[in-house]
Amino acid sequence: MSEAVAAPTVRIIKTRPGGDSKNPTTEYSSLLHTVRNLGLLKRATGFYWFVFSMLVLATLGTGTAFVLLGDSWYQLIVAGVLGIILTQYAFLAHEASHRQVFEGGRANDRAGRILANLFVGISYAWWMNKHSRHHANPNVIGKDPDIAPDFIVFREEDAAKVSWLGSFVTRKQGYLFFPLLMAEGFNLHVQGFKTVFGKKKVDKRWLEISMLSTRIVLYVAAIFYFLPVGMAFAFIGVQLAVFGVYMGASFAPNHKGMPQLPHESKVDFLRRQVLTSRNIRGGTFMDTFMGGLNYQVEHHLFPNMARPHLRKAQEITKEYCKSHNILYTETSLFESYGIVIAYLNRVGLSARDPFDCPMVARFHHR
């Protein structure tokens, strides 16, 4: 089912058991039992070793091109390709964090930490904390960190609190969303360092500090060794911009513009995950481009399901939701982007008009 317009914020969503079932918990258990019996929860370690091997080869090829090109502005193409490759490594780190790769939790954590910190340059501990809270309460106001107010706001109530100066951006934040993602790559690195050097408890803090520090020193040193200063800065800028846009373009379609649940809402697990998630059509290409995130509904229902099994799980879940009268949302990639932009712009309209002088408005209402 597709959306024609951005989904409004939902104030109250009540549990509505469908079909003949009277117990929402039993509804999800039945679906889970079905996918488990079909073997869809088995790990696909071979698949992930293959993907990792292809990425390593791509990285070596990119590194070779970087060295051979030398002092050339064609290096910016290499930088863009590297940004894409690093995003693909981030997808693998995400899947390891969900225990999708190996049978053992320690092996998955080890792989995820190495990929996130040493390859991508973002903190695994920071990601685990933020992403776990998101999965537990997707689009739940006050609980999901992904809809917490930041430079971009996702609720009209938060938009209304934006400063007069900030409203210049907020009122057009939908149109500015993708351009602003060019800074997201840099932000992700900053958040990682803020986490590992912060005061809050961090799992394996010193290991992450050593990994992140080693990675950034070697990466920056190599670029400035082979390239002139100006070109080196441009290379890093392009790589971070492509990385940020690609990451944001892959994660944004999944929940933005979907219903938001009140903080104290009582919605069963099945409906909480399905109603707040959006799938993206596109077949094998989209499976690779989005690292399996295009099956967001199934990913939330079965977070430890390996990427190769998500397509089959979608067929089962889609039919199950239809038979239980649960709205299942699926769109094309560009349609989802249109929905996200329209939704963010609509939210942004709640910000004060930047052309209304605060002093004039103050006396006007007297």
N, C-alpha and C positions, 0 to 999 in steps of 0.2 A: 504494500500500500504506500502511496506517495503522499507527501504533504504539498499543498498548493501555496500555503503561507506559513510564516513562522508560527510555531506553536505558542500559545499564550501561557503565562505563568499560572499554574494551577493552585488554587487556594486550598481546596479540600479534595482529596481523592479517597474514596472509600473502597474497601475490599468487596469484590463482587465475585464470589465463586461461580464458575460457569459449569455448564453441563449438568451431570448428575452428582458431581462431587459436592460435598458440604464442608469439606475441610481443605482450606487453601494449602496447608502443609502437605497434605496427601497429593494434591495436584502436582506440586513440584517434585515430590518423591517419585511419582509415577513417571514423569518425564526423565528424571535422572536415572531411574531404573532401566528405562528403555535404551538410553544412549550407552549406559554401562554394559548392558547385555550384548550390544552390538560391537563392543570392543573399542568404542570411540574415546575412551578415557585412557587408553594405553599410550605410553610415551612413544615418540617418533625420533629417537636419538639419531638414527642414521640420516634422517632428513636434515636435522640441524647441523650435523657434521658436514654434510654436503654443502649447505648454504654457507657455513663458516669458511669452508675451503674455497668456495667461489669468491667470497669477499676478500680472503687473504690474497688470492691470485689477482683480483682487481686492485687491491691496495699495492701490491708489488708492481703491477703494470703502471699504476698512477705514479708511484715513486720513481720508476725508471723514466717515465716521460718528464717528470719534474727535473731530474738530474740532466737529462739530455737537452732539454729546451734551454736551460740556463737563463741568461739575462734576456727574457722575451716576455712581452705582454700577453703572449698566448698562455702564459702560466695561469692567467685568470680562469681559463677553461679548465685547467687541471684543478684549480681551487674549487670550482663548482662541482666537478666530478667527485672530488674528495668529500665535499659536503654531503653528497648523496650517499657515498659509501659509509660515512660515519653514521648517517641516519639509519642505514640498514643494520649496522652493528648495534645501534640503540634498540632496534626492534628485537634483536636476539637477546639483549640484556633484559628487556621487558619480559620476554617469554621465559627466560631462565628464572626471573624473579617470581613468576607464577608457577614454578615447578613443572613446566611443560617439557623440559629437555631431558633431564635425567630422572631416575627413580628416586634417588636420595636427595633430601633437602640440602645437605651440606654441599654436595656436588653442584647443585643448581645455584646456591648462593655464591660459591667460589667462582663459577663461570660468570654469573651476573656481575659480581664485583669487579672481576678482571676486565670484562667487556665495557662496563660503564665507566670505571675509573681510568684504566690504562689506555683503552682504545678510544672511547668517546670523550672522556674528560669531564663527566658529571658524576656526582656522588651517588653511589648505590644506596647508601643509608638514607640520604635525603629523598631519593626516589621512592624507596620502599615505604617510608613513613607517609609521604603524601599520597601515593597511589593506593595504598592499603585503605586509607580513610575514604578515598573516592569510591573504591569498589564496595565498601560496606554501606555507603549511603550516597549513591549517585544522584545528583541534582536535588539533594535534600538540603534545604536552606539552613545555614548555620552549621552543617556537618560536613558537606562536601567542599574540600579546599579548592576544587576546580571552578567553583562559582563564587568564591569569596571575592569581594571588591578589590581591585588592583588598578593598574593603569586603564584596563578595560573593565567595565562593570556589566553585570549580567542580570541585575534586577532593577526595576524602576525606582524602588525605594532607595537603593544605593546611588542611583544616578541623581536623584534629587538632592543628595548630600554633597555632591561634587562641588568644589570651590568655583567661584565665578570664572577664574582664569582657566581651570581645568575643563570647564564646560565647552570651551572651543573645540576640544578633542572629542569629548564624550558625545556631543550631539551628532557627530559624524563618525562615530567609532566603528560603525559597520564598514564604511568605505575605507577607513584607515586600518582595519584589522590586519589584512594581509601585508600591507607595507610595514606595519609595526612589528610583524613577525620577524622582519630582518634583524631586529635587535634581540630576539628571543634566544638565539644561539649563545650570544654573549651572556645574557641573563642566566641561562642554565648553568654555565660555568661559574658565574658569581655565586649563585645559590649553593652550589656544591661546596665552595670554599667557605662561605658563611656558615654552612652547617657543620663542617668538620672542625672549624676553628671557633664555633659558638660555645655557649655555656651549657646547652642542653645535652642530655646523654646521647652518645652516638656509638652504635655497634662497631667495634674494631676501628675506633677513631684513628689511631696512629698508622694503621695499615692503609686506611683511605688517604690520610694526609701524605704518606710517602708515595702512594700510587699517583694521586692527582698532581703532586709537585713534580715528580719524575716525568710524568707525561707532558706537562706544560713546558718545563724547561727544555726537554729534548726537542719537542715540536717547534717551539719558537726559535731555539738555537739553530736548528737545521734550516729553517726558512731564511733567517737573516744571514746565515753562512753562505747560502747559494744565491741569494737575490740582493739587489741594491735595497737600501732602506725604504724608499718610497714604494717600490714594487712589493717588498715584503709585507708592508702594512696593507697594501691593496689585496694581496693574496689572502692574508688572514681575514680581512674584512669580507671578501667574497665568500670564502669558505664558511664563515660563521653565519652570513646572511642566508646562504643556500640551506645550510643545516637548520637554521631557525624556521625558515619558511616551510621546508619539507616536513619538519616535526609538527609544526602547527597545523599545516594543511592535512596531516594524517590523523591528528587527534581531535581537531575542532569539529569535524562533521558528526562525531559520535554522539554528542549530548547537547551541544549548543542549539538552542531553539526548541528543545524538547520540554515536556512538562516538568515543572519544579514542584517538589513536595514540601509541605509545611514541616517545620522542625519537629513537631511532635506527632506527625502523621503515623497512623497504624496501617501500613500496607504490607501484605505478605511478600515474601522474597521474590516469588515468580513475577508478580505484577510490578514490584518496585524496580526490578531489573529490566523488564521488557518495555514498560511504559516510558521509561526515561532514556532509552537507547535507540539509536538509528543505525540501520545497516546500509551499506553502500553496494550497489550492483556493479558488476564488471568482470566477473570470471577470473581466470588464472592471472591475467595481467594485474588486476586490482588486488588479488591475493598477495602478489609480490610487491607491488607499489606501496601498499599500506601495511605490509607485514602481518596480515591476518586481522588487522583492526577493522577491516570492512565488515567483519562478522561480529559487530559489537554486542548485539543481543546475546548471541551464543557465548561470546567471550565472558560476558558478565554472569551468565547462568552457569557456565562450566569453566571457571577461570584457569583451571589446570589442564584444559584440553589442548593438545598439540595442534598447531596450525593446519596440517594436512587433513585433520578430521572435522574441521569446522564446517566445511561445505555440506557434508552429509548430515551433520547435526542441525544445520539450518533447515534442511528439508523437513526433518522431523519436528523441529520447534515451530516452524511456520504453520504446519498443519495442526499441531497441538493447540497453538494459540487461537487458530481459527475455530476449532471445535469447542473451545472454552470461552469464546467471545472476548478475547483479549487483543487489544489493538497492537498490531505488529507493524512497525514502520520501516520502509525500505525505499531508498531513492537512488538516483544516479549521483555521481560525485559532484558534478557541477550544479545540479539541482540543490544538493545539500549546501554548497557554498552560497548559493542565492538565498536560501533560507536563513543561514547564519548571518549574512550581511543585513538582510531585512530585519531580522530579530534584534540584532545589536543596535541598529539605527532606531528602531522603535523604542527600545529601552532608553537609548540616549536622549530621546526627546523629552524625557522627564527632567533632564538637567536644565538649570536656569538658562535663559537666553543670554549669550555673552554680549549681545548688543543692547541689552537693557542695563543701563548704568545703575549700579547698586544704590548710589546716592540719590539719583532721581526717583527710583522706585520707592525708596524710604520715605521721601517727602510726598510722593504721589498718593500714598495710602493714608496720609494724615487727614 
